[in-house]
Amino acid sequence: MLQDNNTENKVDYARTNGQIDLKVELIEHKNESILDITTNVAMAYITAYLCKRLLVGNSTNPVRKIGGLIVEMLVANEVYKNADTIKMVGSKIAHKIVKKLNR
């Protein structure tokens, strides 16, 4: 079953035998380029990885590793959702630092 709903931009695909039910949501980014999206994803993964490394370190404890994995997923999700705000705040901080260094 293949549907294209123009108003919601969703495509639903379901296999007839019921084994696979896959939903793919198409997102139109009118104001975002591929570079912006790639930058947001990279920023989310790098931040999440650093948080995991700070939490887990070189530990061999499996509970700590699972906790680190959960934190990594949560941080990556939140950073990606708020990437534009994080970039704006980081830009303002960098601008203030450069302004002080140029005095």
N, C-alpha and C positions, 0 to 999 in steps of 0.2 A: 504494500500500500504506500503510495508516494503522493504526498499532498504538498502543494505550494500555496500558502496563505500569504497574500501580499501585505495585508495589514499587520500581521504579527511577525512576519519573516521567519517562520518556523518550518522545518521539514521533518516529518515523522516517517520513519521507516520501520516496518514490522515484518518479520518473516512469518509466512503462513503457518508453519508448524508450531509457532509459539515459543521456540527455543531462544530466539533473540528478539529483544525489543529495544531498539536503538533510537534515541531521539537526538537529533542534531539541531541546535539552535543557531541560526545565522544572525550574526550581529553586524549591522551596518555602522561603521564609524565614519560619520560624515566629516568631522573635523580632524580626525586622527590619521596620520600616515602610517605606513608600515614601520618606519623608523621610530615613531613615537610608541607604537605598540611593542616593538622589540626592546626599546629602552625600558619601558615599564616592566616587562617580563624579566629582563636581565636584572633590574634593580630589585625586584621582588625576590628572585632566586638568590642573589648575592647576599641580601640582608638576612634572608631566612637561613642560609648556610652559616653565616657568621654567628647568628643567634644560637644555632644548634651546636656549633663548635664551642661557644662560650659555656653552654649548659653541659654538654657531654664531655668535652675535652678528649682525653685519650682513655676514657673509662672503658672497661670491659664488662661493666654491669649491664645486663640485658634490659632491666627495668629503666635504667637511665637512658639507654639507647632508644627505647621505645618512646619514652617521654620526650627525648630530643627530636625524634621524628614527628611527633604530634605537634610540638612547638614549631618546628620548621614549616609544617603545612599551614598552621594557623597564621604565622607571621607572613609567609608568602602570600596568602590570600588577602590579608589586611593591607599589606604594602601595595599589592596590585590594585586593590579597590581604591586606595587613597593616593595613588602615584602622583597625580597632578598637584594635590595639596602639598605633598612631601617635596616635590620639585620646586614649588613656589616658595616654601619656607626655606629650603636649602639655598635657593637663589638669593633671597633677601639676606641670609646670614653671610653668604660668600661676598655679596656686594658690600656689606658693612665691614667685613674683614679687609677687603681690598681697599676700601675707602680709608681705613685707619692706617694701613701700610703705606699708602701714598702720601700721607701728611708729612 
